[in-house]
Amino acid sequence: MRGALLELEGVERRFGGLKAVDGVTVSIARGEIIGLIGPNGAGKTTLINTITGVHPATAGRIVFEGRDITRLKPHVIAGLGLARTFQIVQPFPAMTVLENVTAGALFAGGAPTMKAAQEAAMERLEFTGLAAHASKPASTLTLAQRKRLELAKSLAMKPRLLMLDEVNAGLNSSEVDDALDIIRRIAASGVTILVVEHLMKVVLSVSQRIIVLHHGQLIAEGEPKAVLSSPAVIEAYLGSRYADRIAGGAG
């Protein structure tokens, strides 16, 4: 793909006899917002873990900004500008909100001093609407606020590519709308985004392209409504009732 930021070539990840990721080949262009969907157990989070080096690929090749990162350690990959959030948010509970984000700026964001890291962290807290909570222990935050903290921590790493793993899980409709606004603003700042998501409202409202995994394999990719009307995607994931809603424009 012309202008590709991330390229996966036949990527596999095995756990014993199980192929959790099975020969995935896909490219993500600079500036794209990509939705990654599929049923539970499809391999979505494992694919993110493989890209970020948490579970290194057992076959295939991963290239980020023209550099082969397949065998690099997670902290090295993070330092190159590839960041992610976690499905289950786990901030350092005894540390303040500011200290949590400062850690990201200091250790992965390249801040040269503690003062610079704190300043960068405050910028991210303001961006995500958490500045008023900067001095509070992270353990006092609501779920929606912890999700924002996860975003702030990842942004402090100065990502070129940000992978969001179920960032809206557990949020109510208003909180999801707020999160969508933040995601759009992140994209507008020039960050390429990969969104792992079950909420079709989110997928359809922000994704320019959708990738679908099933049993670790890539079964569809392309423009959102075309992918969501694919018979293979309907059978594996959506079901005919939801597909009828998509066809009728109900989304």
C-alpha positions as CSV (number, residue, x, y, z in Angstrom):
1,M,0.0,0.0,0.0
2,R,1.3,3.4,-1.0
3,G,2.2,5.5,2.1
4,A,1.9,2.5,4.4
5,L,2.7,3.1,8.0
6,L,2.3,-0.5,9.2
7,E,2.6,-3.6,7.1
8,L,1.9,-7.2,8.2
9,E,3.1,-9.9,5.9
10,G,1.8,-13.4,6.6
11,V,1.9,-12.8,10.4
12,E,1.2,-15.8,12.6
13,R,1.2,-16.3,16.4
14,R,1.0,-19.8,17.8
15,F,0.3,-20.9,21.3
16,G,1.3,-24.6,21.3
17,G,-0.9,-26.1,18.6
18,L,-3.3,-23.2,18.5
19,K,-2.9,-20.6,15.7
20,A,-4.3,-17.5,17.4
21,V,-3.2,-15.3,14.5
22,D,-3.1,-17.2,11.2
23,G,-1.3,-15.7,8.2
24,V,-2.6,-12.1,8.4
25,T,-1.4,-9.8,5.6
26,V,-2.7,-6.2,5.8
27,S,-1.4,-2.6,5.5
28,I,-2.4,0.5,7.3
29,A,-1.8,3.8,5.6
30,R,-0.7,7.0,7.4
31,G,-3.6,9.0,8.7
32,E,-6.2,6.2,8.5
33,I,-8.7,5.2,11.2
34,I,-9.1,1.4,10.9
35,G,-11.7,-0.6,12.7
36,L,-10.7,-4.2,13.7
37,I,-13.7,-6.4,14.5
38,G,-14.6,-10.0,14.9
39,P,-16.2,-12.4,17.4
40,N,-14.8,-13.1,20.8
41,G,-11.7,-15.3,20.4
42,A,-11.1,-14.1,16.8
43,G,-7.5,-13.0,17.6
44,K,-7.9,-9.2,17.8
45,T,-6.1,-8.6,21.0
46,T,-3.5,-11.2,20.2
47,L,-2.8,-9.4,16.9
48,I,-2.2,-6.2,18.8
49,N,0.0,-8.1,21.3
50,T,2.0,-9.5,18.3
51,I,2.4,-6.2,16.6
52,T,3.7,-4.6,19.9
53,G,6.0,-7.5,20.7
54,V,4.2,-8.7,23.8
55,H,3.7,-12.1,22.0
56,P,6.3,-12.1,19.2
57,A,5.2,-13.4,15.8
58,T,6.0,-17.1,15.3
59,A,6.0,-16.5,11.5
60,G,5.7,-13.6,9.1
61,R,7.0,-10.1,9.1
62,I,5.9,-6.8,10.7
63,V,7.2,-3.5,9.2
64,F,6.6,-0.1,10.9
65,E,7.7,3.0,9.0
66,G,9.8,0.9,6.7
67,R,11.6,-0.8,9.6
68,D,11.3,-4.5,10.4
69,I,10.1,-4.7,14.0
70,T,9.1,-8.4,14.1
71,R,11.7,-9.3,16.7
72,L,12.0,-6.1,18.6
73,K,11.2,-5.9,22.3
74,P,8.0,-4.1,23.4
75,H,9.8,-1.1,24.9
76,V,11.8,-0.6,21.7
77,I,8.6,-0.8,19.6
78,A,6.9,1.7,21.9
79,G,9.8,4.1,21.6
80,L,9.4,4.0,17.8
81,G,6.0,5.6,18.1
82,L,3.6,2.6,18.2
83,A,1.4,2.8,21.3
84,R,-1.7,0.9,22.5
85,T,-4.3,1.0,25.2
86,F,-5.5,-2.1,27.1
87,Q,-8.9,-3.7,27.2
88,I,-8.8,-3.9,31.0
89,V,-7.5,-0.6,32.3
90,Q,-4.9,-0.9,35.0
91,P,-3.4,2.4,36.1
92,F,-0.9,2.6,38.9
93,P,-3.6,3.0,41.6
94,A,-1.4,4.6,44.3
95,M,0.1,7.1,41.9
96,T,-1.7,10.3,41.0
97,V,-3.3,10.8,37.6
98,L,-0.5,13.1,36.6
99,E,2.2,10.7,37.8
100,N,0.6,7.9,35.7
101,V,0.8,10.0,32.5
102,T,4.2,11.4,33.4
103,A,5.6,7.9,33.5
104,G,4.5,7.4,29.9
105,A,6.0,10.6,28.8
106,L,9.3,9.9,30.6
107,F,9.9,6.3,29.7
108,A,8.4,6.0,26.2
109,G,7.6,9.5,25.1
110,G,11.2,10.7,25.0
111,A,10.9,13.5,27.5
112,P,14.4,14.6,28.5
113,T,13.7,15.7,32.0
114,M,11.1,15.1,34.7
115,K,9.8,18.7,34.3
116,A,9.4,18.2,30.6
117,A,7.6,14.9,31.2
118,Q,5.2,16.5,33.7
119,E,4.5,19.4,31.3
120,A,3.8,16.9,28.5
121,A,1.5,14.9,30.8
122,M,-0.5,17.9,31.7
123,E,-1.1,18.7,28.1
124,R,-2.4,15.2,27.6
125,L,-4.7,15.5,30.6
126,E,-6.1,18.7,29.3
127,F,-6.6,17.1,25.9
128,T,-8.6,14.2,27.5
129,G,-10.5,16.3,30.0
130,L,-8.7,15.0,33.1
131,A,-6.7,18.1,34.1
132,A,-8.9,18.8,37.1
133,H,-8.1,15.3,38.4
134,A,-4.3,15.6,38.0
135,S,-3.5,15.4,41.7
136,K,-6.0,12.7,42.6
137,P,-5.0,9.0,43.1
138,A,-5.8,7.0,39.9
139,S,-7.8,4.6,42.1
140,T,-10.5,7.3,42.7
141,L,-11.4,7.6,39.0
142,T,-14.6,6.3,37.5
143,L,-14.4,3.7,34.7
144,A,-14.9,6.4,32.1
145,Q,-12.2,8.5,33.6
146,R,-9.8,5.5,33.8
147,K,-10.5,5.0,30.1
148,R,-9.5,8.6,29.5
149,L,-6.4,8.1,31.6
150,E,-5.5,5.2,29.5
151,L,-5.8,7.4,26.4
152,A,-3.7,10.2,28.1
153,K,-1.0,7.7,29.0
154,S,-0.8,6.4,25.4
155,L,-0.7,9.9,24.0
156,A,2.1,10.8,26.3
157,M,4.2,8.3,24.4
158,K,3.9,10.5,21.2
159,P,2.5,7.7,19.0
160,R,2.5,7.7,15.3
161,L,0.1,4.7,15.4
162,L,-2.3,4.3,18.3
163,M,-4.1,1.0,18.8
164,L,-7.3,1.2,21.0
165,D,-8.4,-2.1,22.4
166,E,-12.1,-1.9,23.5
167,V,-11.7,1.6,24.7
168,N,-15.4,2.0,24.9
169,A,-16.2,-1.2,26.8
170,G,-18.4,-0.6,29.8
171,L,-19.3,3.0,29.0
172,N,-22.8,4.4,28.7
173,S,-24.0,6.1,25.5
174,S,-23.0,9.6,26.6
175,E,-19.6,8.4,27.7
176,V,-19.1,6.6,24.3
177,D,-20.0,9.9,22.5
178,D,-17.3,11.7,24.6
179,A,-14.8,9.0,23.8
180,L,-15.6,9.2,20.1
181,D,-14.9,13.0,20.2
182,I,-11.5,12.3,21.7
183,I,-10.7,9.7,19.1
184,R,-11.6,12.1,16.3
185,R,-9.4,14.8,17.8
186,I,-6.5,12.4,18.1
187,A,-6.9,11.5,14.5
188,A,-7.1,15.1,13.5
189,S,-3.8,15.7,15.3
190,G,-2.1,13.4,12.7
191,V,-2.1,10.1,14.6
192,T,-3.0,6.9,12.7
193,I,-5.6,4.8,14.7
194,L,-6.5,1.2,14.8
195,V,-9.7,0.6,16.8
196,V,-10.6,-2.8,18.2
197,E,-14.3,-2.6,18.9
198,H,-17.6,-4.5,19.3
199,L,-19.9,-1.4,19.2
200,M,-20.9,-1.0,15.6
201,K,-21.9,2.6,16.4
202,V,-18.3,3.3,17.0
203,V,-17.0,1.3,14.1
204,L,-19.3,3.0,11.6
205,S,-18.8,6.5,12.9
206,V,-15.0,6.7,13.0
207,S,-13.6,4.0,10.7
208,Q,-12.5,4.7,7.2
209,R,-11.8,1.0,6.6
210,I,-12.6,-2.2,8.5
211,I,-10.6,-5.4,9.0
212,V,-12.4,-8.5,10.1
213,L,-10.8,-11.5,11.9
214,H,-12.3,-14.9,12.5
215,H,-10.4,-17.8,14.0
216,G,-7.2,-15.7,13.6
217,Q,-7.7,-15.3,9.9
218,L,-8.4,-12.1,7.9
219,I,-11.8,-12.8,6.3
220,A,-12.7,-9.3,5.0
221,E,-11.3,-5.8,4.7
222,G,-12.5,-2.6,3.0
223,E,-15.0,0.2,3.2
224,P,-17.3,-0.2,6.3
225,K,-20.7,-0.8,4.8
226,A,-19.4,-3.1,2.1
227,V,-17.5,-5.2,4.7
228,L,-20.6,-5.3,7.0
229,S,-22.7,-6.6,4.2
230,S,-20.3,-9.4,3.3
231,P,-21.9,-12.9,3.7
232,A,-18.7,-14.2,5.4
233,V,-18.8,-11.4,8.0
234,I,-22.5,-11.8,8.5
235,E,-22.2,-15.5,9.1
236,A,-19.1,-15.3,11.3
237,Y,-20.0,-12.2,13.4
238,L,-23.0,-10.0,12.7
239,G,-25.9,-12.3,12.1
240,S,-28.6,-11.6,9.6
241,R,-30.7,-9.4,11.8
242,Y,-28.0,-6.8,12.2
243,A,-27.0,-7.1,8.5
244,D,-30.7,-6.2,7.7
245,R,-30.4,-3.1,9.9
246,I,-27.2,-2.1,8.1
247,A,-28.8,-2.6,4.7
248,G,-31.8,-0.5,5.8
249,G,-29.5,2.3,7.0
250,A,-30.3,1.9,10.7
251,G,-26.6,1.2,11.6
